[in-house]
Amino acid sequence: MAKGNSGRLVIEIDPELKQELYRVLEKEGLSLKAFFLGNVEQLLTEKGQPELFKPGSQSGGSASG
């Protein structure tokens, strides 16, 4: 699979599956992009590398304390 440097993703899926996906997304009031990015964020949060500096984990925001 080619992996370019742009922010664009291209995938091929069954046309019937695509139509069903768009029907469900429309009912949910979501765009394909919003659906995809929400699921990517969830996957990366659950399966990705742990964050070294989580928001709110340090008081004052300064390394010198």
Backbone as JSON Lines, residues from 0, in Angstrom:
{"i":0,"aa":"M","n":[0.84,-1.18,0.0],"ca":[0.0,0.0,0.0],"c":[0.89,1.25,0.0]}
{"i":1,"aa":"A","n":[0.62,2.14,-0.9],"ca":[1.38,3.38,-0.98],"c":[1.05,4.29,0.2]}
{"i":2,"aa":"K","n":[2.08,4.92,0.74],"ca":[1.9,5.85,1.87],"c":[2.6,7.15,1.51]}
{"i":3,"aa":"G","n":[1.83,8.11,1.04],"ca":[2.4,9.4,0.67],"c":[2.54,10.31,1.88]}
{"i":4,"aa":"N","n":[3.05,11.51,1.63],"ca":[3.26,12.48,2.7],"c":[2.12,13.48,2.85]}
{"i":5,"aa":"S","n":[1.11,13.41,1.99],"ca":[0.0,14.36,2.08],"c":[-0.93,13.94,3.22]}
{"i":6,"aa":"G","n":[-1.9,14.76,3.49],"ca":[-2.89,14.44,4.51],"c":[-4.08,13.67,3.95]}
{"i":7,"aa":"R","n":[-3.97,13.19,2.75],"ca":[-5.08,12.53,2.07],"c":[-4.97,11.02,2.21]}
{"i":8,"aa":"L","n":[-6.12,10.38,2.49],"ca":[-6.21,8.92,2.53],"c":[-7.14,8.47,1.41]}
{"i":9,"aa":"V","n":[-6.77,7.41,0.72],"ca":[-7.61,6.87,-0.34],"c":[-7.78,5.38,-0.08]}
{"i":10,"aa":"I","n":[-9.04,4.93,0.03],"ca":[-9.31,3.51,0.21],"c":[-10.42,3.09,-0.75]}
{"i":11,"aa":"E","n":[-10.44,1.83,-1.09],"ca":[-11.52,1.3,-1.91],"c":[-12.36,0.37,-1.06]}
{"i":12,"aa":"I","n":[-13.68,0.57,-1.08],"ca":[-14.6,-0.32,-0.38],"c":[-15.74,-0.68,-1.32]}
{"i":13,"aa":"D","n":[-16.47,-1.7,-0.96],"ca":[-17.62,-2.13,-1.74],"c":[-18.6,-0.96,-1.87]}
{"i":14,"aa":"P","n":[-19.1,-0.67,-3.06],"ca":[-20.03,0.45,-3.24],"c":[-21.29,0.36,-2.38]}
{"i":15,"aa":"E","n":[-21.81,-0.83,-2.15],"ca":[-22.99,-0.98,-1.28],"c":[-22.66,-0.64,0.16]}
{"i":16,"aa":"L","n":[-21.48,-1.04,0.62],"ca":[-21.04,-0.71,1.98],"c":[-20.88,0.8,2.12]}
{"i":17,"aa":"K","n":[-20.34,1.43,1.09],"ca":[-20.17,2.89,1.09],"c":[-21.52,3.59,1.21]}
{"i":18,"aa":"Q","n":[-22.5,3.14,0.42],"ca":[-23.83,3.75,0.48],"c":[-24.46,3.58,1.86]}
{"i":19,"aa":"E","n":[-24.31,2.38,2.43],"ca":[-24.87,2.14,3.77],"c":[-24.19,3.01,4.81]}
{"i":20,"aa":"L","n":[-22.88,3.14,4.71],"ca":[-22.13,3.99,5.64],"c":[-22.62,5.42,5.57]}
{"i":21,"aa":"Y","n":[-22.77,5.97,4.37],"ca":[-23.23,7.35,4.21],"c":[-24.66,7.53,4.74]}
{"i":22,"aa":"R","n":[-25.51,6.51,4.56],"ca":[-26.88,6.59,5.1],"c":[-26.85,6.7,6.62]}
{"i":23,"aa":"V","n":[-26.05,5.86,7.26],"ca":[-25.97,5.87,8.72],"c":[-25.35,7.17,9.21]}
{"i":24,"aa":"L","n":[-24.29,7.62,8.56],"ca":[-23.64,8.87,8.97],"c":[-24.6,10.05,8.84]}
{"i":25,"aa":"E","n":[-25.41,10.06,7.79],"ca":[-26.38,11.13,7.62],"c":[-27.39,11.13,8.77]}
{"i":26,"aa":"K","n":[-27.87,9.96,9.15],"ca":[-28.81,9.86,10.27],"c":[-28.18,10.34,11.57]}
{"i":27,"aa":"E","n":[-26.88,10.1,11.71],"ca":[-26.16,10.51,12.92],"c":[-25.71,11.97,12.87]}
{"i":28,"aa":"G","n":[-25.88,12.61,11.72],"ca":[-25.45,14.0,11.57],"c":[-23.94,14.16,11.52]}
{"i":29,"aa":"L","n":[-23.26,13.14,11.0],"ca":[-21.8,13.15,10.94],"c":[-21.32,13.15,9.49]}
{"i":30,"aa":"S","n":[-20.2,13.81,9.27],"ca":[-19.53,13.68,7.99],"c":[-18.6,12.48,8.08]}
{"i":31,"aa":"L","n":[-18.17,11.98,6.94],"ca":[-17.22,10.87,6.93],"c":[-15.93,11.29,7.63]}
{"i":32,"aa":"K","n":[-15.5,12.52,7.4],"ca":[-14.27,13.01,8.03],"c":[-14.4,13.05,9.54]}
{"i":33,"aa":"A","n":[-15.51,13.57,10.05],"ca":[-15.71,13.64,11.5],"c":[-15.77,12.24,12.11]}
{"i":34,"aa":"F","n":[-16.47,11.33,11.44],"ca":[-16.55,9.95,11.9],"c":[-15.16,9.32,11.94]}
{"i":35,"aa":"F","n":[-14.42,9.48,10.87],"ca":[-13.1,8.88,10.78],"c":[-12.16,9.44,11.85]}
{"i":36,"aa":"L","n":[-12.09,10.76,11.95],"ca":[-11.17,11.38,12.9],"c":[-11.53,11.03,14.34]}
{"i":37,"aa":"G","n":[-12.83,10.95,14.65],"ca":[-13.25,10.55,15.99],"c":[-12.8,9.14,16.31]}
{"i":38,"aa":"N","n":[-12.92,8.25,15.36],"ca":[-12.5,6.87,15.57],"c":[-10.99,6.74,15.62]}
{"i":39,"aa":"V","n":[-10.28,7.52,14.83],"ca":[-8.82,7.52,14.88],"c":[-8.36,7.98,16.26]}
{"i":40,"aa":"E","n":[-8.94,9.07,16.75],"ca":[-8.55,9.59,18.06],"c":[-8.79,8.55,19.16]}
{"i":41,"aa":"Q","n":[-9.94,7.89,19.09],"ca":[-10.26,6.87,20.08],"c":[-9.26,5.7,20.0]}
{"i":42,"aa":"L","n":[-8.96,5.23,18.81],"ca":[-8.02,4.13,18.63],"c":[-6.65,4.5,19.15]}
{"i":43,"aa":"L","n":[-6.18,5.68,18.82],"ca":[-4.85,6.1,19.26],"c":[-4.79,6.28,20.76]}
{"i":44,"aa":"T","n":[-5.89,6.75,21.35],"ca":[-5.94,6.9,22.8],"c":[-5.88,5.54,23.48]}
{"i":45,"aa":"E","n":[-6.61,4.58,22.94],"ca":[-6.68,3.25,23.55],"c":[-5.45,2.4,23.23]}
{"i":46,"aa":"K","n":[-4.92,2.48,22.03],"ca":[-3.87,1.56,21.58],"c":[-2.54,2.22,21.3]}
{"i":47,"aa":"G","n":[-2.51,3.53,21.2],"ca":[-1.28,4.23,20.84],"c":[-0.33,4.32,22.02]}
{"i":48,"aa":"Q","n":[0.75,5.03,21.79],"ca":[1.74,5.22,22.84],"c":[1.16,6.1,23.94]}
{"i":49,"aa":"P","n":[1.46,5.79,25.19],"ca":[1.0,6.65,26.28],"c":[1.62,8.04,26.18]}
{"i":50,"aa":"E","n":[0.85,9.03,26.56],"ca":[1.36,10.4,26.52],"c":[2.32,10.62,27.67]}
{"i":51,"aa":"L","n":[3.42,11.31,27.4],"ca":[4.37,11.62,28.45],"c":[3.86,12.74,29.34]}
{"i":52,"aa":"F","n":[3.26,13.73,28.72],"ca":[2.77,14.89,29.45],"c":[1.3,15.07,29.17]}
{"i":53,"aa":"K","n":[0.46,14.51,30.02],"ca":[-0.97,14.65,29.85],"c":[-1.42,16.0,30.36]}
{"i":54,"aa":"P","n":[-2.4,16.62,29.69],"ca":[-2.89,17.92,30.16],"c":[-3.38,17.82,31.61]}
{"i":55,"aa":"G","n":[-2.95,18.78,32.41],"ca":[-3.38,18.81,33.81],"c":[-2.56,17.93,34.72]}
{"i":56,"aa":"S","n":[-1.54,17.23,34.2],"ca":[-0.75,16.34,35.05],"c":[0.37,17.07,35.77]}
{"i":57,"aa":"Q","n":[0.67,18.31,35.34],"ca":[1.7,19.1,35.99],"c":[1.08,20.38,36.53]}
{"i":58,"aa":"S","n":[1.49,20.77,37.72],"ca":[0.99,22.03,38.26],"c":[1.93,23.16,37.85]}
{"i":59,"aa":"G","n":[1.33,24.27,37.44],"ca":[2.11,25.43,37.08],"c":[2.67,25.43,35.68]}
{"i":60,"aa":"G","n":[2.84,24.28,35.07],"ca":[3.32,24.19,33.7],"c":[4.79,24.54,33.54]}
{"i":61,"aa":"S","n":[5.55,24.59,34.62],"ca":[6.95,24.93,34.53],"c":[7.81,23.76,35.01]}
{"i":62,"aa":"A","n":[8.91,23.48,34.3],"ca":[9.79,22.38,34.67],"c":[10.58,22.71,35.92]}
{"i":63,"aa":"S","n":[10.75,24.02,36.2],"ca":[11.54,24.41,37.35],"c":[10.74,24.42,38.64]}
{"i":64,"aa":"G","n":[9.41,24.26,38.55],"ca":[8.59,24.07,39.72],"c":[8.09,25.27,40.34]}
